[in-house]
Amino acid sequence: MAMTMNGEVQLAAPREAVWEKLNDPSVLKACIPGCEELEKTDDGGFRATAKMKVGPVSARFKGKVTLSDLDPPNGYKISGEGEGGVAGFAKGGAVVKLAEKDGGTLLSYDVEAQIGGKLAQLGQRLINGTAKKLADEFFANFAKAVQG
């Protein structure tokens, strides 16, 4: 099952500060809902473990995240894939762009993801609703972290 999502959030911080936090594993770990572990790997990416609940399905996903198309402080592409055992798998990516706006930074994102296994059987509405809720939660946490 494939899904797409996009949005933007206005942050009251300079673009360079936002860029720095987008690349800081401790900030990202604190902002990602359910994230238990996030460590930098030697190839410039991250290894991650996150516990997620989607409707009746709970799973601990282990996976890797890579950053590409790095264009400091304007944006990057973040890609990841995770295995959740019997719950299934998730993989996808997001293009993140930063632009100066109203004395702060406008962060915009375009996400494409695919899921399979038990999760994919839950239905598009539940999946999309959960994905939107997780994205909203991440950006609310990230805005707090950036505005410090």
N, C-alpha and C positions, 0 to 999 in steps of 0.2 A: 504494500500500500504506500502510495506516495503522497506527500503533502507539501504545501508551500505556505509561507507566512511572511509578512513584512510589517515594518513599523518604524517609528522614529521617536526619539526621546530628547528633550532639551535638557542639557546639563549646565549648571551654573559654575563652570570651571573652564579654564583655558584649554585649548585643544591639546597642547603638549602634556598637560597633567592627565587628561583623559586617556591619551595614548599610552602614557606610562602605566596607568592602572590597568588598562586592557591587556598589558603584557606582564603583569605581576601575579604569579601563581597564588600568593597568599590572599590577594584581593579577590581573584576569580573564585578560589575555593570558598571563601566566605559568602560570595554572592550567588553561586550556583545552588539552587534548591536541592537538598538531599546529598550534596557532595561530601564524601567522607575522606577522600584522598585526591590530591592533585599535585604531582611533582613534575618538575622540568626533566626532560630527557636530553641525552647528549646531542640528538639531532635537531634541537631547537623546538621540539613539540612538548607534549605533556602526556603523562600516564594518569588515568583518572579512574576513580571508583565512586559511583553514585547510587543511592538507594531511591527508587522511584515507585510510586503507586499510581496506577492508571485504572480507574474503576476498581474492579475486584482483583486485579492482578498486581502483585507486589514483586519487585525484582531488584537485585543488586547488579548493576551493570558495571562491567570492567571494560575499559577500552583505552584508545589512544586518540589524541587530538593533535593535529598539525596546523601550523600557521604558514600561509604562503602568500604570494603576491604582496609582500610587505612594502608599504609605501608610507613611512613615517613622516609626519603625524596625521596622514590622511585616511589610512585604513588598511585593511588586510582581508584575506579570506581565511576562515577557520573551518577545518573539516575534521570530522570525527566518526568513529565507529565503535560500537559497544556490543558486548554479548551479555545477555541476561538469562542464560541457561534456558529452562523450559519456557520462560516468558517470551523468548525470541531475541531479536536483534534490532538495533537501530543504527542507521548511518546517515550522514548528511553533512551539510555545510552551510555556512552563512557568509555573505559578503557584508562587511562592516565598513561604513564610511563616516568620516568625521569632517564637519564643516563649521567654520566660525559663524555664529549667528547670535544677534542680540546680546553681545558682550559675553557670550558663553559658547558652548559647543552643541551642535545638533548632531546626534548619533543616529544614523539610519541603518537598517539591516534588512536583508533579503535572505530568507532561509528556505532551503530545499532539503527534505528528509525522506527516508524510506524506512519502513518498519516491516518486520516479518514475524512469523511464529504466532503464539497465543495472543500477543498484543494486537496483531493485525486483524484478529477476529472480533475485536471489541466494537468495531464500527467507527466510521469516519467522524461522526459528530463528537463522540466521547474523546477520541484521539485529538482532534483539533481543539476542543475545549481545554483539554489538559495541557496541550502544547502552548496555547495562548496564556493560560494561567501561569505556567512555568516561566515563560518569557517575561510576562508582566512582573512576576516576583523577582526574577533576575535583575531586570532593569531598575526596579524600585530599590533593591539592595545596592546595585551598582551606583545609582544616583547618590545614595547616602554615603557610600564609600568615597566617591569622588568629591562630594561637597564637604566631607570630613568632619 
